[in-house]
Amino acid sequence: MRKTFRALQVPLGEDLLPLTALLRSRGVLHQIYEESGQQVLSVFDPSHVQPVENLYRAWRSGDVQIEARAGKPVASTVPLLEWRLCPVTTVFALLSIVFFLAFFLGAPEQWLALLSFTPFEVQGDQIRFLPMGDQYWRLITPAFLHFGWLHITFNTLWLWELGSRVERATGSFNTLGLLLVIALVSNVSQYQFGGPGLFGGMSGVVYGLLGFSWVAPLLQPAWAIQPPKGIMLFMVGWLFVCLFGVVEVLGFGAIANAAHLGGLLCGAALGCLLGGLSRLRNSRSENL
């Protein structure tokens, strides 16, 4: 018998039909049964337990409304309240905005010196880069550095679009690890390719989420997070435009191409790993 994991236990009189219809539309395999005078909703993937609990609480508190349109359930979220379902993605987006405002409105040199991958000091008109030493936060923090309004807007919107989908499907703990690993790999890739320098932005993480979102559902179909092919073609096309230097020739400044490519490949590899492990767990559960 296939192993299940309890996500909800509610009174028998409560109507869970809208919720279960929405879960089916998102590819979340589950079942509802009666136990000791209660309704129990169980899922077949342990990583779905927390997202289902979060969605249920948001639905019952009125933050999410589930409507049926032409026989297909649609979840409409009260503006700015979907963050409750995706706390990790929300924190990363907010940190990006906060650090950008501090950088833009405060002392840029101080924030660069604190968050850049390589420590530096300014001597006259020259920048002298220093050893990182034990300042290991610098392996991650360049992802939170942004150098313009278009930069922060583009990255934050894509982080939310892709990250929130991943977090609802895989859970907050997995998403936190995913974002940290991708940020690490993309920053190190840029440093190894370009050497000491000032670079930053969440775009390496965005490309990592893109790679994960495309590859993971191929191995774990229950994670219905694969972006439309049009978006995938646009993002990969933009990556190649940047790699060939077209953006820099047009005067838009230097692009951290190694961070983008490193993030994309890292996300795809993690999609293979986590998607494969999730599918393997499901297969073992079915054989029990």
Sine and cosine of phi, psi and omega as CSV:
sin_phi,cos_phi,sin_psi,cos_psi,sin_omega,cos_omega
0.00,0.00,0.68,-0.74,-0.04,-1.00
-0.93,0.35,0.71,-0.70,-0.04,-1.00
-0.97,0.24,0.65,-0.76,0.03,-1.00
-0.85,-0.53,0.25,-0.97,-0.03,-1.00
-0.75,-0.66,0.84,-0.55,-0.09,-1.00
-0.94,0.35,0.80,-0.60,0.01,-1.00
-0.94,-0.35,-0.61,0.79,-0.05,-1.00
-0.65,-0.76,0.50,-0.87,0.16,-0.99
-0.64,-0.77,0.91,-0.41,-0.12,-0.99
-0.72,-0.69,0.25,-0.97,0.01,-1.00
-0.88,0.48,0.44,-0.90,-0.02,-1.00
-0.88,0.48,-0.53,0.85,-0.06,-1.00
-0.98,0.22,-0.12,0.99,-0.06,-1.00
-0.99,0.16,0.73,-0.69,-0.04,-1.00
-1.00,0.06,0.95,-0.32,0.02,-1.00
-0.98,-0.18,0.11,0.99,-0.07,-1.00
-0.85,0.52,-0.72,0.69,0.03,-1.00
-0.87,0.49,-0.64,0.77,-0.01,-1.00
-0.92,0.40,-0.71,0.70,-0.04,-1.00
-0.93,0.38,-0.55,0.84,0.06,-1.00
-0.91,0.41,-0.64,0.77,0.03,-1.00
-0.91,0.40,-0.66,0.75,0.01,-1.00
-0.88,0.47,-0.65,0.76,0.03,-1.00
-0.89,0.45,-0.65,0.76,-0.03,-1.00
-0.91,0.41,-0.42,0.91,0.02,-1.00
-1.00,-0.06,0.03,1.00,0.04,-1.00
0.99,0.17,0.32,0.95,0.02,-1.00
-1.00,0.02,0.97,-0.26,-0.01,-1.00
-0.95,0.32,0.74,-0.67,-0.07,-1.00
-0.34,-0.94,0.12,-0.99,0.09,-1.00
-0.52,-0.85,0.46,-0.89,0.03,-1.00
-0.85,-0.53,0.72,-0.69,0.01,-1.00
-0.53,-0.85,0.25,-0.97,-0.01,-1.00
-1.00,-0.08,0.66,-0.75,0.03,-1.00
-0.49,-0.87,0.88,-0.48,0.04,-1.00
0.81,0.58,0.69,0.73,0.05,-1.00
0.96,0.26,0.28,0.96,0.00,-1.00
-0.78,-0.63,0.41,-0.91,0.18,-0.98
-1.00,0.03,0.73,-0.68,0.04,-1.00
-0.87,-0.49,0.80,-0.61,0.09,-1.00
-0.95,-0.31,0.87,-0.49,-0.01,-1.00
-0.88,-0.47,0.53,-0.85,0.02,-1.00
-0.90,-0.43,0.28,-0.96,-0.07,-1.00
-0.99,-0.16,-0.07,1.00,0.03,-1.00
-0.80,-0.59,0.85,-0.53,-0.04,-1.00
-0.87,0.50,-0.44,0.90,0.00,-1.00
-0.95,0.32,-0.20,0.98,0.01,-1.00
-1.00,0.01,-0.18,0.98,-0.08,-1.00
-0.87,0.49,-0.81,0.59,-0.05,-1.00
-0.91,0.42,-0.70,0.71,0.06,-1.00
-0.86,0.51,-0.62,0.79,0.02,-1.00
-0.92,0.40,-0.68,0.74,0.04,-1.00
-0.87,0.50,-0.70,0.71,-0.01,-1.00
-0.90,0.45,-0.68,0.73,0.00,-1.00
-0.90,0.43,-0.66,0.75,0.01,-1.00
-0.89,0.46,-0.72,0.69,-0.02,-1.00
-0.89,0.45,-0.67,0.74,0.01,-1.00
-0.91,0.41,-0.61,0.79,0.04,-1.00
-0.90,0.44,-0.74,0.68,-0.05,-1.00
-0.95,0.30,-0.42,0.91,0.02,-1.00
-1.00,0.08,-0.09,1.00,0.03,-1.00
1.00,-0.01,0.03,1.00,0.01,-1.00
-0.97,0.26,-0.41,0.91,0.03,-1.00
-0.79,-0.61,0.76,-0.65,0.10,-1.00
-0.94,-0.33,0.74,-0.68,0.03,-1.00
-0.95,-0.30,0.88,-0.48,-0.04,-1.00
-0.88,-0.48,0.48,-0.88,0.07,-1.00
-0.98,-0.21,0.85,-0.53,0.04,-1.00
-0.82,-0.58,0.89,-0.45,-0.02,-1.00
0.81,0.59,0.65,0.76,0.06,-1.00
0.99,0.16,0.00,1.00,-0.03,-1.00
-0.89,-0.46,0.84,-0.55,-0.05,-1.00
-0.95,0.32,0.62,-0.78,0.03,-1.00
-0.76,-0.65,0.73,-0.69,0.05,-1.00
-0.99,-0.10,0.88,-0.48,0.09,-1.00
-0.95,-0.31,0.81,-0.58,-0.11,-0.99
-0.98,-0.19,0.70,-0.72,0.11,-0.99
-0.85,0.53,0.75,-0.66,-0.08,-1.00
-0.76,0.65,0.68,-0.73,0.08,-1.00
0.93,0.37,0.13,0.99,-0.02,-1.00
-0.96,-0.29,-0.10,1.00,0.02,-1.00
-0.93,0.35,-0.20,0.98,0.02,-1.00
-0.86,0.52,-0.44,0.90,0.00,-1.00
-0.89,0.45,-0.45,0.89,0.01,-1.00
-1.00,0.09,-0.28,0.96,-0.10,-1.00
-0.70,-0.72,0.91,0.42,-0.11,-0.99
-0.90,0.43,-0.60,0.80,-0.04,-1.00
-0.93,0.38,-0.73,0.68,0.03,-1.00
-0.87,0.49,-0.64,0.77,0.01,-1.00
-0.88,0.47,-0.71,0.70,-0.01,-1.00
-0.89,0.46,-0.69,0.72,0.01,-1.00
-0.89,0.45,-0.65,0.76,0.01,-1.00
-0.92,0.40,-0.69,0.73,-0.01,-1.00
-0.91,0.41,-0.65,0.76,0.04,-1.00
-0.88,0.47,-0.64,0.77,0.05,-1.00
-0.87,0.50,-0.70,0.72,-0.02,-1.00
-0.93,0.38,-0.70,0.71,-0.02,-1.00
-0.88,0.47,-0.73,0.69,0.00,-1.00
-0.91,0.41,-0.56,0.83,0.04,-1.00
-0.91,0.42,-0.71,0.70,0.01,-1.00
-0.90,0.44,-0.64,0.77,0.05,-1.00
-0.90,0.44,-0.64,0.77,0.02,-1.00
-0.94,0.35,-0.70,0.72,-0.11,-0.99
-0.97,0.26,-0.63,0.78,-0.09,-1.00
-0.99,-0.15,-0.27,0.96,-0.07,-1.00
-0.97,-0.23,-0.77,-0.64,-0.02,-1.00
-0.95,-0.31,0.99,-0.15,-0.08,-1.00
-0.83,0.55,-0.65,0.76,-0.06,-1.00
-0.88,0.47,-0.65,0.76,-0.01,-1.00
-0.92,0.40,-0.67,0.74,0.00,-1.00
-0.93,0.36,-0.62,0.78,0.07,-1.00
-0.88,0.48,-0.70,0.72,-0.03,-1.00
-0.91,0.42,-0.51,0.86,-0.03,-1.00
-0.99,0.15,-0.60,0.80,-0.19,-0.98
-0.95,-0.31,-0.22,0.98,-0.05,-1.00
-0.91,0.42,0.38,-0.92,-0.01,-1.00
-0.89,0.46,-0.66,0.76,-0.02,-1.00
-0.92,-0.40,0.82,-0.57,0.08,-1.00
-0.87,0.50,0.47,-0.88,0.00,-1.00
-0.48,-0.88,0.26,-0.96,0.14,-0.99
-0.66,-0.75,0.50,-0.87,-0.04,-1.00
-0.98,-0.19,0.82,-0.57,0.03,-1.00
-0.85,-0.52,0.99,-0.17,-0.09,-1.00
0.93,0.37,-0.86,-0.50,0.04,-1.00
-0.98,-0.18,0.18,0.98,-0.06,-1.00
-0.92,-0.38,0.54,-0.84,0.10,-1.00
-0.95,-0.30,0.80,-0.60,0.03,-1.00
-0.93,-0.38,0.87,-0.49,-0.01,-1.00
-1.00,0.10,0.60,-0.80,-0.11,-0.99
-0.89,-0.45,0.29,-0.96,0.08,-1.00
-0.90,0.45,0.53,-0.85,0.02,-1.00
-0.94,0.34,-0.56,0.83,-0.04,-1.00
0.89,0.45,-0.73,-0.68,-0.02,-1.00
-0.98,-0.19,0.37,0.93,0.00,-1.00
-1.00,0.06,0.93,0.37,-0.18,-0.98
-0.95,0.32,-0.24,0.97,0.04,-1.00
-0.89,0.45,-0.37,0.93,-0.03,-1.00
-0.92,0.39,-0.28,0.96,0.07,-1.00
-0.92,0.39,-0.40,0.92,-0.07,-1.00
-0.94,-0.35,-0.67,0.74,-0.24,-0.97
-0.89,0.45,-0.40,0.92,0.06,-1.00
-0.84,0.54,-0.41,0.91,0.03,-1.00
-0.89,0.46,-0.40,0.92,-0.03,-1.00
-1.00,-0.06,0.03,1.00,0.03,-1.00
-1.00,-0.03,0.79,-0.61,0.07,-1.00
-0.72,-0.69,0.54,-0.84,-0.20,-0.98
-0.90,-0.44,0.23,0.97,0.04,-1.00
-0.09,-1.00,0.28,-0.96,-0.05,-1.00
-0.91,0.42,-0.64,0.77,0.02,-1.00
-0.91,0.42,-0.64,0.77,0.00,-1.00
-0.87,0.50,-0.79,0.62,-0.05,-1.00
-0.93,0.36,-0.61,0.79,-0.03,-1.00
-0.92,0.40,-0.76,0.65,-0.01,-1.00
-0.85,0.52,-0.76,0.65,-0.07,-1.00
-0.93,0.37,-0.64,0.77,-0.04,-1.00
-0.93,0.38,-0.66,0.75,0.01,-1.00
-0.90,0.43,-0.69,0.72,0.02,-1.00
-0.94,0.33,-0.58,0.81,0.08,-1.00
-0.86,0.51,-0.71,0.71,0.00,-1.00
-0.92,0.38,-0.71,0.71,-0.04,-1.00
-0.86,0.50,-0.73,0.68,-0.05,-1.00
-1.00,0.08,-0.68,0.73,-0.07,-1.00
-0.91,0.42,-0.63,0.78,-0.02,-1.00
-0.91,0.41,-0.60,0.80,0.04,-1.00
-0.91,0.41,-0.71,0.70,0.01,-1.00
-0.89,0.46,-0.68,0.73,-0.06,-1.00
-0.93,0.38,-0.62,0.78,0.03,-1.00
-0.91,0.41,-0.51,0.86,-0.04,-1.00
-1.00,0.10,-0.66,0.75,-0.15,-0.99
-0.96,-0.26,-0.22,0.98,-0.02,-1.00
0.99,-0.14,0.37,-0.93,-0.09,-1.00
-0.94,0.34,-0.63,0.78,-0.03,-1.00
-0.89,0.46,-0.74,0.67,0.02,-1.00
-0.89,0.46,-0.62,0.79,-0.01,-1.00
-0.91,0.41,-0.64,0.77,0.03,-1.00
-0.87,0.50,-0.75,0.66,0.03,-1.00
-0.88,0.48,-0.66,0.75,0.00,-1.00
-0.87,0.49,-0.75,0.67,-0.04,-1.00
-0.91,0.42,-0.65,0.76,-0.02,-1.00
-0.92,0.39,-0.68,0.73,-0.01,-1.00
-0.91,0.41,-0.69,0.72,0.00,-1.00
-0.90,0.44,-0.68,0.73,0.03,-1.00
-0.86,0.51,-0.69,0.72,0.01,-1.00
-0.87,0.49,-0.77,0.64,-0.06,-1.00
-0.91,0.42,-0.68,0.73,-0.04,-1.00
-0.92,0.40,-0.65,0.76,0.02,-1.00
-0.92,0.39,-0.70,0.71,0.02,-1.00
-0.90,0.44,-0.63,0.78,0.03,-1.00
-0.86,0.50,-0.70,0.71,-0.01,-1.00
-0.91,0.41,-0.64,0.77,0.01,-1.00
-0.91,0.41,-0.69,0.72,-0.02,-1.00
-0.91,0.41,-0.56,0.83,-0.03,-1.00
-0.98,0.18,-0.70,0.72,-0.13,-0.99
-0.97,-0.24,-0.17,0.99,-0.03,-1.00
0.97,0.24,-0.13,-0.99,0.00,-1.00
-0.84,0.54,0.70,-0.71,-0.02,-1.00
0.02,-1.00,0.07,-1.00,0.00,-1.00
-0.97,-0.24,0.93,-0.36,0.03,-1.00
-0.62,-0.78,0.33,-0.94,0.00,-1.00
-0.05,-1.00,0.11,-0.99,0.03,-1.00
0.81,-0.58,0.45,-0.89,-0.02,-1.00
-1.00,0.06,0.06,1.00,-0.12,-0.99
-0.93,0.38,-0.51,0.86,0.09,-1.00
-0.89,0.46,-0.64,0.77,0.05,-1.00
-0.93,0.37,-0.65,0.76,0.03,-1.00
-0.86,0.52,-0.71,0.70,0.03,-1.00
-0.92,0.39,-0.54,0.84,0.08,-1.00
-0.90,0.43,-0.68,0.73,0.05,-1.00
-0.90,0.44,-0.59,0.81,0.04,-1.00
-0.89,0.45,-0.73,0.69,0.02,-1.00
-0.89,0.45,-0.67,0.75,0.02,-1.00
-0.90,0.44,-0.71,0.70,-0.06,-1.00
-0.90,0.44,-0.47,0.88,0.00,-1.00
-0.99,0.14,-0.66,0.76,-0.14,-0.99
-1.00,0.07,-0.69,0.73,-0.11,-0.99
-0.83,0.55,-0.70,0.71,0.00,-1.00
-0.91,0.41,-0.34,0.94,0.06,-1.00
-0.91,0.41,-0.48,0.87,0.00,-1.00
-0.98,-0.18,-0.49,0.87,0.01,-1.00
-0.79,-0.62,1.00,0.03,-0.06,-1.00
-0.88,0.48,-0.34,0.94,0.02,-1.00
-0.91,0.41,-0.35,0.94,0.05,-1.00
-1.00,0.02,1.00,0.01,-0.06,-1.00
-0.99,0.12,0.94,0.35,-0.11,-0.99
-0.84,-0.55,0.09,1.00,-0.07,-1.00
-0.93,0.38,0.81,-0.58,-0.01,-1.00
-0.94,0.34,0.38,-0.92,0.06,-1.00
-0.85,0.53,0.49,-0.87,-0.03,-1.00
-0.87,0.49,-0.53,0.85,0.01,-1.00
-0.89,0.46,-0.67,0.74,0.03,-1.00
-0.92,0.40,-0.66,0.75,0.00,-1.00
-0.88,0.47,-0.70,0.71,0.01,-1.00
-0.90,0.43,-0.64,0.77,0.01,-1.00
-0.89,0.45,-0.74,0.67,-0.06,-1.00
-0.92,0.40,-0.69,0.72,0.02,-1.00
-0.93,0.36,-0.62,0.79,0.07,-1.00
-0.88,0.48,-0.68,0.74,0.06,-1.00
-0.89,0.46,-0.62,0.78,0.04,-1.00
-0.86,0.51,-0.71,0.70,-0.02,-1.00
-0.94,0.35,-0.59,0.81,0.08,-1.00
-0.86,0.52,-0.67,0.74,0.02,-1.00
-0.93,0.36,-0.65,0.76,-0.02,-1.00
-0.88,0.47,-0.57,0.82,-0.02,-1.00
-1.00,0.07,0.09,1.00,0.12,-0.99
0.98,0.17,0.17,0.99,-0.04,-1.00
-0.90,0.44,-0.66,0.75,-0.04,-1.00
-0.90,0.44,-0.66,0.75,0.00,-1.00
-0.93,0.38,-0.62,0.79,0.03,-1.00
-0.88,0.47,-0.57,0.82,0.00,-1.00
-0.98,0.21,-0.05,1.00,0.10,-0.99
1.00,-0.02,0.37,0.93,0.00,-1.00
-1.00,-0.03,0.11,0.99,0.05,-1.00
1.00,-0.04,0.10,-0.99,-0.02,-1.00
-0.95,0.30,0.58,-0.81,0.00,-1.00
-0.89,-0.45,0.68,-0.73,0.02,-1.00
-0.99,0.16,0.96,0.29,-0.11,-0.99
-0.90,0.44,-0.62,0.79,-0.01,-1.00
-0.90,0.43,-0.58,0.82,0.05,-1.00
-0.91,0.42,-0.66,0.75,0.01,-1.00
-0.90,0.44,-0.76,0.65,-0.05,-1.00
-0.92,0.38,-0.68,0.73,0.04,-1.00
-0.88,0.48,-0.65,0.76,0.04,-1.00
-0.90,0.44,-0.70,0.72,-0.01,-1.00
-0.87,0.49,-0.74,0.67,-0.02,-1.00
-0.92,0.39,-0.62,0.78,0.03,-1.00
-0.90,0.44,-0.71,0.71,0.01,-1.00
-0.88,0.47,-0.65,0.76,0.03,-1.00
-0.90,0.44,-0.67,0.74,0.02,-1.00
-0.90,0.44,-0.66,0.75,0.04,-1.00
-0.93,0.38,-0.53,0.85,0.09,-1.00
-0.89,0.46,-0.67,0.74,0.07,-1.00
-0.88,0.47,-0.71,0.70,-0.07,-1.00
-0.92,0.39,-0.83,0.56,-0.08,-1.00
-0.95,0.32,-0.64,0.77,0.05,-1.00
-0.89,0.46,-0.68,0.73,0.03,-1.00
-0.91,0.42,-0.67,0.74,0.01,-1.00
-0.90,0.43,-0.66,0.75,0.01,-1.00
-0.90,0.44,-0.68,0.74,0.01,-1.00
-0.92,0.40,-0.61,0.79,0.03,-1.00
-0.90,0.43,-0.67,0.75,0.05,-1.00
-0.88,0.48,-0.68,0.73,0.03,-1.00
-0.88,0.47,-0.65,0.76,0.01,-1.00
-0.90,0.44,-0.66,0.75,0.03,-1.00
-0.91,0.41,-0.62,0.79,0.02,-1.00
-0.90,0.44,-0.63,0.78,-0.01,-1.00
-0.92,0.39,-0.44,0.90,-0.04,-1.00
-1.00,0.04,-0.13,0.99,-0.01,-1.00
-0.97,0.24,0.00,0.00,0.00,0.00
